[in-house]
Amino acid sequence: MKSLLRVLSYLKPYKKQVTLTLFFAILTTLLDLVPPWLIKVIIDQLVVDQPVVSPGTETVWVYWAVGGLFAAYLGRNFANYRRIVVNNKVEQKVVFDMRSQVYRALQKLSPKYFENRSTGELMSRVNDDVNYVERIFIDGVEQVVTAVLTLIGITLILFYLHWKLALVALVPIPLLIWGAAKYTTRAHNLYHLVRERAAKMNAALQDSISGIRETHAFNRQLHEIKRFNQRSQDYCDGTLKVMRLWAIYSPTMMFLGSLGTVFILLYGIGLVQAGAITVGSLVAFIGYLALFYTPINQLHQVNHMLQHALASSDRLFEIIDAVPDISDTPDAILPSTNVQGVIEFDHVSFSYIKGKPTIKDVSLHIKAGEEIALVGHTGSGKSTLIKLLMRFYDVDSGSIRIDQYDTKNLQLAFLREQIGLVSQDPFLFNGTVAENILYGDIEASRDRVVQSAEAAHADDFIKNLPEGYDTLVGERGVKLSGGEKHRIAIARAFLKNPPILVLDEATSTVDTETEAKIKDAIKHLMASRTTFIIAHRLSTLENADRILVLKDGHLVESGTHDDLISRDSEYNNLFRNQIHL
């Protein structure tokens, strides 16, 4: 119930449209109650009883009654049309709001959240689960309102026609309520299972498509088909469990409801023979009874749909309610100008897994504009230091300061605007070359985009693409080579123009000639920036102002290339091992 009320709260901004929808729903319901009464009048006054009109005018009465039926049917369907139109507009606005809120919540969550969940599973929530919740607004609300109003109206009419006959008609109701309660409990749990299995199937699909090159390279198509089919079969089995439950529930409820008609006929025929009611009243009663059980069946169907929607809404609210691991403090600072680039790590320690520290008591001071190289074996903590600097994670102990500001006290948006990152495996969005470069500064002009590309020595190959800067790069830049993707990522960082630059293996996949051009461009760009360079090829770090050597999370050495290479150091060992390789 709590989840349902929360879902319905999305209707609050659209009270006028919801009220209009309810108005047309009420009008539709009222007009739906008119035809059985007109039929009663026709049977009682123009067929069974003596006409209450003068001879020769019976036909006029028939025409008036038929005309009333036509007007009632026309008015009911027009009101229903207007209700559907208005309701659909409200529904689309509400679904947009919900999907937007879920996506905003995802954007606020920290990297750690995504590391523990598959992309396909999250996509299933944003797309499929929102669509299932959408059914509440398309069919749920209006059907419930219409059904309840119809039940109230018909109940009053039934008791007006004959209260004893009405009580007989209500005999199956307790059984219907008991069955609905049993179904609701069982179906809600099953739908949670179905949504979880659907998410796993989507995750397998996304994973398989993303790794299609590896699948073909290792000739594992049959393995992937088997893996996906298993997920798909699990989803189908879960759905069949729900359908089997519905297959038992729905016919049983309809059978119980139809017993009301049987009871009415058994009791009503005796009343007609005794003269207690007219034939027209019995016909009208049966007509209203048919209308009475129609909304009850609708409520059963809504309940079936509602359990699916509520299971999906629980998964959506789990995202919306998730608390980011990293967020702004209540009094976060927003400096008026960019930082100079003075960075200090003060006894910093950090662990991805509790009890297994990745960074251990690291302290260092970096001057503004200094070029710093981070080296060490894989897993030594080089990239982790950068992640801590950008507050992708918070330190376990110690502090990180930029220009004397503790990074925890800076607004996250400001902090990350100060740092330009080119990662080892740069991510390109499925858009054009220009759009990917513009990610560095979405308000930049085309001239600045071109200038940034020229600085990264990317302009030459971009101009040779089919559509130049407007060429689509494909998902994750699949249409480009590794070196081309790196140069676009570097151009993106240049366009951002940050005071702090991070190059994480930024030239690892380019050829020697291209690397020389990029290094030349970087040399001019780094003149006024604090720069971190992470590279496994130590020969590229000879000109760094300082080289920091990490080992098992400890900062073990610091100095220039010449200084470290001239003595028996960890750096010297790393360097000579690469030369021998």
Backbone torsions as a table, in degrees:
resi	resn	phi	psi	omega
1	MET	NA	-37.8	179.9
2	LYS	-62.7	-42.3	179.0
3	SER	-65.1	-39.6	-179.8
4	LEU	-63.8	-45.1	179.0
5	LEU	-62.5	-36.6	179.8
6	ARG	-68.3	-39.5	176.7
7	VAL	-63.1	-44.3	-178.5
8	LEU	-67.1	-21.0	179.1
9	SER	-64.4	-18.4	177.8
10	TYR	-69.3	-10.5	178.1
11	LEU	-81.0	-15.7	-173.1
12	LYS	-54.5	-43.4	-179.0
13	PRO	-66.0	-10.5	-174.6
14	TYR	-121.8	43.7	-175.9
15	LYS	-60.1	-41.1	-178.3
16	LYS	-63.2	-46.2	179.8
17	GLN	-66.2	-38.0	178.0
18	VAL	-64.6	-41.5	177.8
19	THR	-61.5	-41.4	178.7
20	LEU	-64.5	-40.0	177.3
21	THR	-61.7	-44.3	179.5
22	LEU	-65.3	-35.7	178.0
23	PHE	-60.8	-48.2	179.7
24	PHE	-67.5	-31.1	176.9
25	ALA	-66.1	-43.1	178.1
26	ILE	-64.6	-43.3	179.6
27	LEU	-62.6	-41.5	177.5
28	THR	-60.9	-42.9	-178.9
29	THR	-64.6	-45.5	-179.5
30	LEU	-62.4	-43.8	179.7
31	LEU	-67.3	-26.2	178.2
32	ASP	-70.0	-21.6	-178.5
33	LEU	-86.6	-10.4	-175.4
34	VAL	-74.8	-46.8	-173.9
35	PRO	-54.6	-47.1	179.6
36	PRO	-58.2	-35.6	-179.8
37	TRP	-69.2	-40.1	177.5
38	LEU	-64.2	-38.9	177.8
39	ILE	-63.2	-39.1	176.6
40	LYS	-59.5	-45.3	-179.4
41	VAL	-61.8	-43.8	-179.5
42	ILE	-61.1	-47.2	-177.4
43	ILE	-65.9	-45.8	-175.0
44	ASP	-70.7	-41.9	-169.9
45	GLN	-98.6	-25.5	-175.3
46	LEU	-113.1	-8.7	-179.3
47	VAL	-120.6	-57.9	-174.3
48	VAL	-81.4	-57.3	-176.0
49	ASP	-79.7	168.8	171.1
50	GLN	-69.7	134.4	-179.6
51	PRO	-58.5	144.8	179.0
52	VAL	-94.8	15.5	179.5
53	VAL	-117.6	165.3	-179.7
54	SER	-71.2	153.2	-177.9
55	PRO	-54.9	142.5	177.4
56	GLY	89.8	-6.8	-179.6
57	THR	-107.8	6.4	-179.7
58	GLU	-58.9	-39.5	-178.7
59	THR	-60.8	-37.1	179.0
60	VAL	-62.3	-42.1	177.6
61	TRP	-61.8	-41.9	178.7
62	VAL	-60.4	-45.2	179.5
63	TYR	-61.9	-42.6	178.5
64	TRP	-62.2	-42.2	-179.9
65	ALA	-65.5	-45.0	179.0
66	VAL	-64.6	-39.5	177.3
67	GLY	-62.1	-37.6	176.8
68	GLY	-64.8	-39.8	176.6
69	LEU	-61.5	-44.9	179.8
70	PHE	-60.7	-43.8	-179.5
71	ALA	-65.1	-39.3	-179.9
72	ALA	-65.3	-44.7	179.4
73	TYR	-64.7	-42.7	-179.4
74	LEU	-64.5	-47.0	-179.9
75	GLY	-63.1	-40.0	179.8
76	ARG	-62.6	-45.1	-177.0
77	ASN	-73.2	-32.2	176.0
78	PHE	-68.1	-43.6	177.8
79	ALA	-62.5	-37.6	178.4
80	ASN	-66.0	-39.0	176.4
81	TYR	-60.2	-46.2	-179.8
82	ARG	-65.4	-37.7	178.7
83	ARG	-62.4	-43.8	-179.4
84	ILE	-63.7	-44.1	-178.7
85	VAL	-61.2	-50.4	-178.1
86	VAL	-65.5	-42.6	-178.4
87	ASN	-63.2	-39.9	-179.6
88	ASN	-65.2	-36.6	177.2
89	LYS	-64.0	-45.0	178.8
90	VAL	-63.2	-43.8	-177.9
91	GLU	-59.6	-44.1	-179.4
92	GLN	-66.3	-37.2	177.3
93	LYS	-65.5	-42.4	-178.8
94	VAL	-66.5	-43.3	179.9
95	VAL	-64.9	-38.6	175.7
96	PHE	-60.3	-45.4	179.8
97	ASP	-60.4	-43.8	-177.6
98	MET	-66.9	-48.0	-179.5
99	ARG	-62.4	-39.1	179.2
100	SER	-64.6	-40.7	179.8
101	GLN	-66.4	-39.5	177.9
102	VAL	-63.8	-43.2	-178.8
103	TYR	-67.3	-39.8	176.6
104	ARG	-61.7	-40.1	178.9
105	ALA	-62.6	-40.7	178.3
106	LEU	-62.7	-40.0	-178.5
107	GLN	-66.5	-25.7	-179.1
108	LYS	-84.7	-17.7	-176.1
109	LEU	-74.1	153.4	-175.4
110	SER	-80.9	159.4	178.9
111	PRO	-52.5	-33.2	-178.7
112	LYS	-57.8	-36.3	-179.5
113	TYR	-61.1	-42.2	-176.2
114	PHE	-77.8	-25.3	178.2
115	GLU	-67.5	-24.0	-178.0
116	ASN	-97.7	5.0	-178.3
117	ARG	-139.3	146.2	-179.7
118	SER	-80.4	152.2	178.7
119	THR	-61.9	-43.4	-179.3
120	GLY	-60.9	-37.5	-179.9
121	GLU	-66.0	-41.3	178.5
122	LEU	-69.2	-38.4	176.7
123	MET	-61.9	-37.4	178.3
124	SER	-61.4	-37.4	179.4
125	ARG	-69.4	-46.8	-176.2
126	VAL	-67.2	-37.2	-176.8
127	ASN	-94.3	-67.3	-172.3
128	ASP	-65.5	-46.6	-176.3
129	ASP	-65.8	-38.1	176.2
130	VAL	-63.2	-39.3	179.3
131	ASN	-64.0	-37.6	178.2
132	TYR	-69.7	-38.6	176.3
133	VAL	-65.0	-31.5	179.5
134	GLU	-55.7	-32.2	-177.8
135	ARG	-62.1	-26.3	177.5
136	ILE	-61.2	-39.7	-176.2
137	PHE	-83.1	-29.7	179.4
138	ILE	-73.6	-51.3	-173.7
139	ASP	-114.3	-36.0	-170.7
140	GLY	-59.3	-60.5	-173.8
141	VAL	-62.1	-49.9	-176.0
142	GLU	-66.9	-38.6	-179.7
143	GLN	-67.3	-39.1	179.1
144	VAL	-64.7	-47.5	-179.7
145	VAL	-61.5	-48.0	-179.9
146	THR	-62.1	-43.2	-178.7
147	ALA	-64.4	-45.1	-179.2
148	VAL	-63.9	-45.2	178.9
149	LEU	-62.1	-41.5	178.7
150	THR	-62.7	-44.1	179.8
151	LEU	-61.9	-42.6	179.9
152	ILE	-64.2	-47.3	-178.3
153	GLY	-63.1	-45.2	-178.2
154	ILE	-68.4	-37.8	177.8
155	THR	-59.6	-44.0	178.0
156	LEU	-62.3	-42.6	-179.5
157	ILE	-66.6	-42.0	179.8
158	LEU	-60.5	-43.5	179.0
159	PHE	-69.3	-30.4	177.1
160	TYR	-68.9	-40.8	-179.7
161	LEU	-66.6	-48.1	179.2
162	HIS	-167.9	109.8	-171.1
163	TRP	-67.7	-33.2	178.7
164	LYS	-68.5	-41.5	177.9
165	LEU	-64.2	-35.2	178.5
166	ALA	-65.5	-41.0	178.9
167	LEU	-63.1	-38.4	177.4
168	VAL	-62.9	-39.1	-179.4
169	ALA	-64.4	-27.0	-176.6
170	LEU	-88.7	0.7	-177.9
171	VAL	-55.6	-42.3	-177.6
172	PRO	-73.8	-10.4	-172.0
173	ILE	-58.5	-47.0	179.7
174	PRO	-56.8	-38.8	178.5
175	LEU	-65.4	-37.4	179.0
176	LEU	-65.4	-41.3	179.8
177	ILE	-66.2	-42.8	178.7
178	TRP	-61.9	-44.1	179.7
179	GLY	-63.6	-40.4	179.4
180	ALA	-63.8	-39.7	-179.8
181	ALA	-65.2	-43.1	178.6
182	LYS	-63.3	-43.6	-178.8
183	TYR	-64.4	-42.1	-176.2
184	THR	-58.8	-46.5	-178.9
185	THR	-62.0	-46.7	-177.3
186	ARG	-69.4	-43.9	-175.4
187	ALA	-67.3	-36.5	-177.9
188	HIS	-61.0	-44.2	179.2
189	ASN	-66.1	-40.1	-179.6
190	LEU	-66.1	-37.7	-179.2
191	TYR	-69.5	-31.6	172.9
192	HIS	-60.7	-43.1	178.5
193	LEU	-62.8	-42.5	-179.0
194	VAL	-63.0	-44.0	-178.0
195	ARG	-66.8	-37.5	177.5
196	GLU	-64.0	-42.1	-180.0
197	ARG	-69.8	-34.3	176.2
198	ALA	-64.2	-39.9	178.9
199	ALA	-63.9	-40.7	178.7
200	LYS	-66.0	-36.5	178.1
201	MET	-66.3	-43.8	177.9
202	ASN	-63.9	-36.9	178.9
203	ALA	-64.4	-42.3	178.4
204	ALA	-64.4	-39.5	178.9
205	LEU	-64.1	-47.7	-179.6
206	GLN	-62.7	-42.4	-179.6
207	ASP	-63.3	-41.7	-178.6
208	SER	-67.1	-43.1	-179.3
209	ILE	-67.6	-40.8	179.5
210	SER	-63.5	-32.3	-177.6
211	GLY	-104.2	29.0	-174.5
212	ILE	-62.0	-32.6	179.3
213	ARG	-66.8	-43.0	178.0
214	GLU	-64.8	-38.1	178.8
215	THR	-59.0	-45.4	180.0
216	HIS	-72.2	-38.5	-177.9
217	ALA	-62.6	-38.0	-179.5
218	PHE	-96.4	3.0	177.7
219	ASN	56.8	49.8	-176.5
220	ARG	-112.9	30.9	-179.4
221	GLN	-61.8	-44.0	-179.6
222	LEU	-64.5	-36.1	177.5
223	HIS	-64.2	-43.2	-179.4
224	GLU	-67.8	-37.9	177.4
225	ILE	-61.9	-43.8	178.9
226	LYS	-63.2	-42.5	-179.4
227	ARG	-64.1	-43.7	180.0
228	PHE	-68.9	-42.4	-179.7
229	ASN	-59.9	-34.6	178.2
230	GLN	-64.6	-44.5	177.3
231	ARG	-64.1	-42.0	179.9
232	SER	-64.6	-40.1	179.1
233	GLN	-65.6	-39.9	176.9
234	ASP	-60.1	-42.0	179.4
235	TYR	-64.9	-44.7	179.4
236	CYS	-62.6	-41.7	179.2
237	ASP	-61.9	-41.8	178.1
238	GLY	-64.0	-41.2	178.8
239	THR	-65.3	-39.5	179.1
240	LEU	-63.2	-34.1	176.7
241	LYS	-61.1	-42.3	178.4
242	VAL	-66.9	-43.3	-178.0
243	MET	-65.4	-37.3	177.1
244	ARG	-63.5	-40.8	177.4
245	LEU	-63.3	-42.5	179.5
246	TRP	-67.2	-36.8	-180.0
247	ALA	-62.2	-31.9	176.4
248	ILE	-80.3	-44.3	-172.8
249	TYR	-67.6	-51.3	-172.5
250	SER	-62.7	-52.9	178.7
251	PRO	-61.8	-35.4	179.5
252	THR	-63.6	-43.5	179.1
253	MET	-66.1	-38.1	178.9
254	MET	-67.4	-37.0	177.8
255	PHE	-64.4	-45.7	179.5
256	LEU	-61.5	-39.4	178.6
257	GLY	-65.7	-37.5	-179.2
258	SER	-68.5	-21.2	176.8
259	LEU	-60.7	-28.2	177.9
260	GLY	-60.2	-40.0	178.6
261	THR	-65.9	-40.0	178.4
262	VAL	-61.3	-46.4	179.9
263	PHE	-62.2	-39.6	-179.3
264	ILE	-63.5	-43.8	-179.5
265	LEU	-65.0	-43.1	-179.8
266	LEU	-60.7	-43.5	-177.4
267	TYR	-83.2	-36.5	-174.3
268	GLY	-70.3	-36.1	179.7
269	ILE	-60.5	-40.7	177.8
270	GLY	-63.5	-38.8	179.2
271	LEU	-65.1	-40.3	178.5
272	VAL	-63.8	-44.8	-179.9
273	GLN	-63.7	-31.3	179.2
274	ALA	-84.1	-5.1	180.0
275	GLY	79.5	12.5	-179.2
276	ALA	-73.0	-30.8	177.0
277	ILE	-140.1	161.7	178.9
278	THR	-87.5	164.9	176.3
279	VAL	-62.1	-41.1	179.0
280	GLY	-60.2	-39.2	179.0
281	SER	-65.5	-40.1	178.9
282	LEU	-66.4	-41.9	177.8
283	VAL	-62.4	-45.3	178.6
284	ALA	-62.1	-39.7	179.9
285	PHE	-61.1	-44.9	179.4
286	ILE	-65.8	-37.9	177.5
287	GLY	-62.9	-45.8	178.0
288	TYR	-65.9	-34.0	179.8
289	LEU	-65.4	-37.4	176.0
290	ALA	-61.9	-41.7	176.6
291	LEU	-67.0	-30.8	-177.4
292	PHE	-67.3	-42.3	-177.2
293	TYR	-83.9	-15.7	174.9
294	THR	-62.9	-50.8	177.1
295	PRO	-65.4	-27.8	175.7
296	ILE	-64.6	-42.5	176.2
297	ASN	-64.7	-35.7	176.6
298	GLN	-62.3	-41.5	179.5
299	LEU	-64.4	-36.2	175.7
300	HIS	-62.6	-43.8	179.9
301	GLN	-65.9	-40.1	177.7
302	VAL	-63.1	-40.0	178.8
303	ASN	-62.3	-41.3	177.0
304	HIS	-60.1	-47.9	179.7
305	MET	-67.7	-36.7	-177.0
306	LEU	-64.2	-38.7	-179.9
307	GLN	-64.1	-38.0	176.2
308	HIS	-64.6	-44.8	-177.9
309	ALA	-66.3	-39.8	-178.8
310	LEU	-67.8	-36.6	176.0
311	ALA	-61.7	-39.7	178.1
312	SER	-70.0	-39.5	-178.9
313	SER	-64.4	-35.7	176.9
314	ASP	-59.0	-40.5	-179.4
315	ARG	-70.2	-34.7	178.3
316	LEU	-70.0	-44.0	-178.6
317	PHE	-68.7	-23.4	174.9
318	GLU	-62.4	-38.2	177.2
319	ILE	-72.2	-47.4	-176.8
320	ILE	-61.0	-36.5	-176.2
321	ASP	-87.4	-7.9	-178.6
322	ALA	-62.4	134.5	-179.5
323	VAL	-94.2	122.0	179.6
324	PRO	-60.0	140.1	175.6
325	ASP	-66.4	-31.6	-179.2
326	ILE	-119.7	126.2	179.7
327	SER	-154.6	166.4	178.0
328	ASP	-68.5	142.4	171.9
329	THR	-74.9	158.7	-178.7
330	PRO	-55.8	-32.1	-178.4
331	ASP	-112.8	38.6	-178.7
332	ALA	-59.1	141.6	-174.9
333	ILE	-90.1	139.2	173.7
334	LEU	-122.9	92.4	180.0
335	PRO	-59.5	153.4	-176.9
336	SER	-81.1	-18.2	-179.8
337	THR	-133.1	165.3	176.8
338	ASN	-65.3	157.1	179.9
339	VAL	-74.7	161.9	176.6
340	GLN	-80.9	-31.3	177.9
341	GLY	111.2	16.7	174.0
342	VAL	-79.1	123.9	-174.3
343	ILE	-125.6	137.3	179.5
344	GLU	-137.2	126.0	171.3
345	PHE	-101.1	121.3	-174.4
346	ASP	-116.7	98.7	178.3
347	HIS	50.1	53.6	-176.2
348	VAL	-85.4	131.3	172.9
349	SER	-131.7	147.9	-177.4
350	PHE	-157.4	145.7	177.1
351	SER	-136.0	132.4	170.2
352	TYR	-73.3	-40.5	178.4
353	ILE	-116.4	127.6	-176.8
354	LYS	-55.8	131.0	179.6
355	GLY	90.8	-6.7	178.7
356	LYS	-126.5	79.7	-174.5
357	PRO	-63.6	137.9	176.5
358	THR	-98.2	-37.0	175.2
359	ILE	-117.9	131.1	-173.0
360	LYS	-126.4	103.5	171.6
361	ASP	50.5	55.1	-179.5
362	VAL	-91.2	128.7	175.6
363	SER	-129.9	132.2	176.7
364	LEU	-162.1	154.5	179.9
365	HIS	-125.3	128.5	-177.2
366	ILE	-120.4	128.1	179.8
367	LYS	-78.3	157.2	176.1
368	ALA	-62.8	132.7	178.9
369	GLY	82.1	1.6	-178.0
370	GLU	-79.4	142.4	178.0
371	GLU	-99.5	113.6	-174.2
372	ILE	-112.9	130.7	174.8
373	ALA	-106.8	133.6	176.9
374	LEU	-109.0	122.1	-178.5
375	VAL	-130.9	162.9	179.9
376	GLY	151.4	166.8	178.6
377	HIS	-63.9	160.9	174.5
378	THR	-56.7	131.3	-178.9
379	GLY	88.0	6.0	-178.5
380	SER	-77.4	-17.5	176.9
381	GLY	115.4	10.1	-176.5
382	LYS	-62.1	-56.5	-178.5
383	SER	-66.6	-29.7	179.4
384	THR	-64.1	-38.8	177.2
385	LEU	-58.4	-40.8	179.6
386	ILE	-67.6	-40.8	178.2
387	LYS	-62.0	-37.1	177.3
388	LEU	-70.0	-37.4	178.5
389	LEU	-61.9	-40.2	-178.5
390	MET	-86.1	0.9	-179.2
391	ARG	59.0	38.0	164.8
392	PHE	-69.0	-27.7	172.7
393	TYR	-137.3	157.0	174.8
394	ASP	-101.0	146.4	-179.0
395	VAL	-66.2	150.7	175.1
396	ASP	-76.9	-36.7	177.7
397	SER	-151.9	162.1	-176.0
398	GLY	83.6	-165.4	-178.4
399	SER	-153.8	158.1	175.0
400	ILE	-123.3	128.2	-178.1
401	ARG	-122.5	142.5	172.1
402	ILE	-122.5	118.6	-176.9
403	ASP	52.7	41.1	179.0
404	GLN	72.6	1.0	174.5
405	TYR	-89.7	125.8	171.1
406	ASP	-66.5	128.2	-175.8
407	THR	-59.8	-25.5	177.6
408	LYS	-68.8	-21.1	-177.6
409	ASN	-95.5	-6.7	177.8
410	LEU	-88.7	148.1	173.3
411	GLN	-63.1	135.0	-176.8
412	LEU	-56.4	-43.6	-178.4
413	ALA	-60.5	-41.8	179.4
414	PHE	-66.5	-45.9	-177.7
415	LEU	-56.8	-47.4	-175.2
416	ARG	-76.1	-19.4	173.1
417	GLU	-71.7	-19.4	-178.0
418	GLN	-84.1	-8.1	-172.7
419	ILE	-123.7	128.0	173.4
420	GLY	-103.1	128.3	-173.9
421	LEU	-120.1	128.9	169.3
422	VAL	-120.7	109.7	-173.0
423	SER	-87.1	170.5	-179.6
424	GLN	-63.8	-36.7	177.5
425	ASP	-121.0	82.3	-173.4
426	PRO	-63.9	141.2	-179.8
427	PHE	-97.4	125.9	173.8
428	LEU	-111.8	137.0	-179.7
429	PHE	-80.7	157.9	-178.4
430	ASN	-78.1	71.8	179.2
431	GLY	-144.2	-156.2	179.5
432	THR	-85.9	168.8	175.8
433	VAL	-60.2	-46.1	-178.7
434	ALA	-61.1	-41.6	-179.9
435	GLU	-63.5	-37.3	179.0
436	ASN	-69.2	-38.3	176.7
437	ILE	-69.9	-38.5	-179.5
438	LEU	-62.7	-15.6	178.2
439	TYR	-59.5	-22.7	176.7
440	GLY	-70.6	-32.1	177.3
441	ASP	-159.7	96.7	-171.2
442	ILE	-66.9	-12.2	178.8
443	GLU	-98.7	4.4	-177.1
444	ALA	-71.2	152.7	177.7
445	SER	-80.5	166.6	177.7
446	ARG	-62.9	-34.1	179.2
447	ASP	-61.6	-41.3	179.8
448	ARG	-68.8	-34.3	176.7
449	VAL	-61.6	-46.2	-179.7
450	VAL	-64.6	-41.0	179.6
451	GLN	-62.4	-40.5	178.8
452	SER	-65.9	-40.5	177.8
453	ALA	-64.5	-39.1	177.8
454	GLU	-64.3	-38.8	179.2
455	ALA	-64.1	-31.2	179.5
456	ALA	-92.1	7.6	-177.6
457	HIS	55.8	39.5	178.5
458	ALA	-107.5	-14.1	-174.2
459	ASP	-62.0	-38.1	-176.1
460	ASP	-61.9	-49.8	-177.4
461	PHE	-74.3	-29.2	179.0
462	ILE	-64.3	-42.0	-179.5
463	LYS	-63.9	-25.1	-179.6
464	ASN	-87.1	-3.4	176.1
465	LEU	-72.6	157.4	-175.2
466	PRO	-51.8	-43.3	-178.9
467	GLU	-115.8	18.7	179.7
468	GLY	60.2	-130.2	-179.1
469	TYR	-69.4	-13.9	179.7
470	ASP	-98.5	14.4	177.4
471	THR	-75.8	132.9	176.0
472	LEU	-74.2	133.9	-175.6
473	VAL	-92.8	-9.8	-178.1
474	GLY	81.6	172.1	-178.8
475	GLU	-63.2	125.7	-178.2
476	ARG	58.1	23.2	178.1
477	GLY	72.7	32.1	-173.4
478	VAL	-62.7	-22.1	-178.2
479	LYS	-82.3	-4.7	-177.2
480	LEU	-111.6	158.4	174.9
481	SER	-77.5	168.7	179.6
482	GLY	-61.1	-42.0	179.1
483	GLY	-65.2	-38.3	179.3
484	GLU	-66.7	-40.6	177.8
485	LYS	-63.0	-40.6	179.6
486	HIS	-63.9	-40.4	-178.5
487	ARG	-69.1	-34.9	175.2
488	ILE	-66.8	-40.4	178.0
489	ALA	-64.1	-37.8	177.9
490	ILE	-67.6	-41.4	177.1
491	ALA	-60.6	-38.0	177.9
492	ARG	-62.2	-42.4	178.4
493	ALA	-67.7	-37.2	178.2
494	PHE	-64.3	-40.1	179.7
495	LEU	-64.8	-33.1	178.1
496	LYS	-64.7	-32.5	175.7
497	ASN	56.2	54.8	-176.3
498	PRO	-87.3	157.4	176.5
499	PRO	-74.5	-18.3	179.1
500	ILE	-123.0	130.4	-176.5
501	LEU	-122.1	135.2	178.1
502	VAL	-122.3	121.4	177.9
503	LEU	-115.8	102.3	-177.8
504	ASP	-98.7	95.8	-177.0
505	GLU	54.1	42.1	-171.5
506	ALA	-68.3	-18.2	-179.3
507	THR	-118.1	21.7	-171.9
508	SER	-72.6	-22.0	-174.5
509	THR	-116.8	20.5	179.2
510	VAL	-109.1	156.1	-179.9
511	ASP	-74.7	170.9	-173.8
512	THR	-61.2	-42.6	-178.4
513	GLU	-65.2	-45.3	179.6
514	THR	-66.0	-40.0	178.8
515	GLU	-59.0	-40.0	179.8
516	ALA	-63.3	-40.6	179.3
517	LYS	-65.9	-43.6	-179.0
518	ILE	-66.2	-41.4	179.1
519	LYS	-62.0	-36.0	178.0
520	ASP	-65.8	-43.0	178.9
521	ALA	-65.4	-41.8	-179.6
522	ILE	-64.1	-37.1	-179.5
523	LYS	-57.0	-44.1	178.7
524	HIS	-71.0	-37.3	-178.1
525	LEU	-68.8	-33.8	-175.5
526	MET	-78.4	-4.5	-175.0
527	ALA	-56.7	-35.6	-176.4
528	SER	-119.6	22.0	-177.9
529	ARG	-128.4	146.4	169.2
530	THR	-78.0	124.9	-171.9
531	THR	-127.9	133.6	171.8
532	PHE	-107.0	130.7	175.9
533	ILE	-121.7	122.3	174.6
534	ILE	-108.6	120.5	-177.7
535	ALA	-150.0	141.5	175.3
536	HIS	-86.8	-26.8	176.6
537	ARG	-81.0	96.9	-172.5
538	LEU	-67.0	-19.7	179.5
539	SER	-66.2	-17.9	179.8
540	THR	-85.4	-2.4	-173.4
541	LEU	-108.2	9.9	-173.7
542	GLU	-62.9	-27.2	-176.7
543	ASN	-95.4	4.4	179.4
544	ALA	-65.3	144.7	177.8
545	ASP	-62.7	-36.3	-179.1
546	ARG	-153.0	142.6	177.5
547	ILE	-114.2	126.1	178.3
548	LEU	-105.9	125.3	-177.0
549	VAL	-105.7	122.3	178.7
550	LEU	-108.2	142.3	176.8
551	LYS	-145.9	119.2	-179.8
552	ASP	52.9	37.8	176.6
553	GLY	86.7	-6.1	179.1
554	HIS	-99.1	145.2	169.4
555	LEU	-85.2	107.1	-171.7
556	VAL	-100.1	-23.8	-178.3
557	GLU	-149.6	153.5	176.9
558	SER	-151.3	133.3	179.3
559	GLY	166.3	-178.0	177.3
560	THR	-80.9	167.7	179.3
561	HIS	-59.2	-47.5	-177.5
562	ASP	-63.3	-39.5	-179.3
563	ASP	-65.2	-47.3	-175.6
564	LEU	-72.8	-31.8	-177.3
565	ILE	-77.4	-17.9	-175.2
566	SER	-85.1	-5.0	-178.5
567	ARG	-132.8	171.0	-179.7
568	ASP	-76.9	89.2	-173.9
569	SER	-126.1	167.2	175.5
570	GLU	-61.9	-39.4	178.5
571	TYR	-63.7	-41.7	179.9
572	ASN	-60.2	-43.0	179.4
573	ASN	-63.6	-43.9	178.5
574	LEU	-61.4	-44.3	-176.8
575	PHE	-64.2	-47.0	-176.8
576	ARG	-69.5	-33.3	176.2
577	ASN	-63.2	-38.7	178.1
578	GLN	-68.2	-37.7	179.5
579	ILE	-62.8	-42.6	-179.4
580	HIS	-68.1	-31.0	176.9
581	LEU	-67.1	NA	NA
